[in-house]
């Protein structure tokens, strides 16, 4: 699981990305709470459709490779600086 974000994210965003280990949970259709280890991929991309398309490709590849039912994707505008 850990290699997928870097393998498919880094070529699309060579300026950098961050991969975090996380633990997630959700309620399955039968009502049970499911828990699993997961990855959080943080990408700072310029606004526009190109970046969204590339992020969508990463999500689709991760979903396919890891056999996930769904992938959470959060996109929002932000102001970032490195000091």
C-alpha positions in Angstrom: 0.0 0.0 0.0 2.8 2.5 0.9 4.5 2.4 -2.5 1.4 3.4 -4.5 1.1 7.1 -3.5 4.8 7.7 -4.2 4.9 5.5 -7.3 1.9 7.2 -9.0 2.0 10.6 -7.3 5.6 11.6 -7.6 5.8 11.4 -11.5 2.7 13.5 -11.8 3.8 16.1 -9.1 7.6 16.1 -9.3 7.8 19.3 -7.2 6.8 17.3 -4.2 4.2 15.6 -2.1 3.8 14.2 1.4 2.6 10.7 2.3 1.2 10.2 5.9 0.3 7.0 7.6 -3.2 7.1 9.1 -6.0 4.9 10.5 -9.4 5.3 9.0 -12.9 4.0 9.8 -16.3 4.0 8.1 -19.7 2.4 8.6 -20.2 -0.5 6.2 -23.6 -1.1 4.5 -24.4 -3.8 7.0 -24.0 -1.3 9.8 -20.6 -2.5 11.2 -17.8 0.0 11.9 -14.8 -1.0 9.8 -11.3 0.2 10.6 -8.1 0.0 8.5 -4.7 1.4 8.1 -4.5 3.9 5.2 -2.4 6.6 3.6 -3.0 10.3 3.3 -1.4 11.9 0.3 -1.0 15.7 0.5 -0.4 17.5 -2.8 0.0 21.2 -3.3 -0.9 21.8 -6.9 -1.6 25.0 -8.9 -5.3 25.7 -9.4 -6.9 24.4 -12.5 -8.2 21.4 -14.3 -4.8 20.0 -15.1 -3.9 19.4 -11.4 -7.4 18.0 -10.7 -7.1 15.6 -13.6 -3.7 14.3 -12.3 -5.1 13.9 -8.8 -8.0 12.0 -10.2 -5.6 9.7 -12.0 -3.7 9.0 -8.8 -7.0 8.3 -7.0 -8.2 5.9 -9.7 -4.9 4.0 -9.7 -4.8 3.7 -5.9 -8.4 2.5 -5.9 -7.7 -0.1 -8.5 -4.4 -1.3 -7.0 -5.6 -1.6 -3.5 -9.1 -2.8 -4.4 -10.8 0.0 -2.5 -14.5 0.7 -2.8 -14.0 4.4 -2.6 -11.2 7.0 -2.2 -11.7 10.3 -0.3 -10.5 13.2 -2.2 -10.6 16.8 -0.7 -9.7 19.8 -2.9 -9.7 23.3 -1.6 -7.9 26.6 -2.3 -5.2 27.6 0.1 -2.3 30.0 0.5 1.0 28.3 1.2 4.5 29.5 1.9 7.7 27.7 2.8 9.9 29.7 5.2 
